[in-house]
Amino acid sequence: MYDLAIIGAGINGSSVAYQFAKEGKRVIIFDMDDIASGGSGAAGAFIAPKFSKGGELKELLHDSFVYSMEFYEKNFPKLFRKTQLFHIAKDEESSKTLKIYKQNTSLELKEPLKEYLSSLEEQARVYEHICIDAGLVNAQATCMAMSKSAKYVKQKVDTLVYDDGLWIINDAFSAKSVLLATGAYEAIIKEPYIKMRGVWGHRIDIES
Ligand SMILES: Cc1cc2nc3c(=O)[nH]c(=O)nc-3n(C[C@H](O)[C@H](O)[C@H](O)COP(=O)(O)OP(=O)(O)OC[C@H]3O[C@@H](n4cnc5c(N)ncnc54)[C@H](O)[C@@H]3O)c2cc1C
């Protein structure tokens, strides 16, 4: 019997496995494929802020960004690379947004590397740009390292039954609590008010 059963070994499932195992909980993690075989393995895995004007979501994303940078640097320094992010607004509208962001952010604004500016000089002159420290994670290796202290079972979870205070998984495993970390895959529990959709990253040219 486990304290926590996690279904889905992407970045969400693996991070929770890591935190709970650190607290001394017995954790079991399921994935129908390999660890980080879903969105997390496909991701560019850039740790970057969202450049927006304001509001609660901006605050939450800012806090998540700062937390993640510190978390990966401290706990997985070999799987994380701090690197400059140089971002140019794409039009007048996003230029205005970026200007407001720059005026209000607590992040340290950096001088862009000369080669960034010279290769993108024209765009950078026309539209607002920003340069900050951001990061890049080796997503698959990080998910593997995070799941290490949990028991990993490569198995699709088809049935979840709550019986007498315990969750029974695939009629074979039991746990006090369950976390569904199945990403954008088909939900195991069919609830009309829970809708999943994929979240896609921006594609960028990493060489420049
Ligand atoms: C091309 C691309 C680029 C991206 N770039 C970035 C980026 O640069 N920065 C960023 O922050 N985000 C990025 N994202 C978004 C990010 O990858 C996702 O938000 C994140 O990986 C979602 O993680 P997750 O753990 O929720 O889901 P997933 O990583 O999809 O994990 C879900 C897991 O659940 C398993 N599973 C599903 N159903 C079952 C079941 N019934 N039984 C057992 N296992 C099951 C799947 O096999 C899968 O491994 C990108 C996404 C894509 C596709």
The ligand as a Gaussian input file, in Angstrom:
#p B3LYP/6-31G(d) Opt

LIG

0 1
 C        6.669000      20.875000     -28.735000
 C        6.424000      21.362000     -27.311000
 C        7.272000      22.322000     -26.776000
 C        7.061000      22.805000     -25.468000
 N        7.953000      23.704000     -24.958000
 C        7.837000      24.106000     -23.672000
 C        8.814000      24.952000     -23.084000
 O        9.782000      25.340000     -23.706000
 N        8.649000      25.343000     -21.787000
 C        7.566000      24.917000     -21.057000
 O        7.460000      25.290000     -19.879000
 N        6.617000      24.116000     -21.591000
 C        6.730000      23.694000     -22.871000
 N        5.781000      22.869000     -23.408000
 C        4.628000      22.495000     -22.585000
 C        5.034000      21.401000     -21.580000
 O        5.774000      20.423000     -22.256000
 C        3.788000      20.760000     -20.969000
 O        2.973000      21.751000     -20.376000
 C        4.213000      19.773000     -19.878000
 O        5.192000      18.883000     -20.360000
 C        3.020000      18.983000     -19.399000
 O        3.516000      18.062000     -18.464000
 P        2.594000      16.988000     -17.831000
 O        3.409000      16.223000     -16.849000
 O        1.346000      17.630000     -17.338000
 O        2.124000      16.054000     -19.069000
 P        2.955000      14.999000     -19.949000
 O        4.398000      15.284000     -20.000000
 O        2.226000      14.851000     -21.238000
 O        2.817000      13.662000     -19.082000
 C        1.643000      12.922000     -19.020000
 C        2.055000      11.448000     -18.929000
 O        0.910000      10.691000     -18.552000
 C        0.984000       9.422000     -19.191000
 N       -0.367000       8.883000     -19.200000
 C       -1.478000       9.459000     -19.722000
 N       -2.564000       8.693000     -19.477000
 C       -2.112000       7.601000     -18.784000
 C       -2.756000       6.436000     -18.248000
 N       -4.058000       6.220000     -18.362000
 N       -1.968000       5.525000     -17.606000
 C       -0.630000       5.718000     -17.451000
 N        0.015000       6.783000     -17.964000
 C       -0.719000       7.726000     -18.602000
 C        1.553000       9.726000     -20.589000
 O        2.199000       8.605000     -21.146000
 C        2.544000      10.889000     -20.267000
 O        3.886000      10.412000     -20.109000
 C        5.968000      22.334000     -24.702000
 C        5.124000      21.345000     -25.237000
 C        5.345000      20.847000     -26.516000
 C        4.438000      19.748000     -27.036000

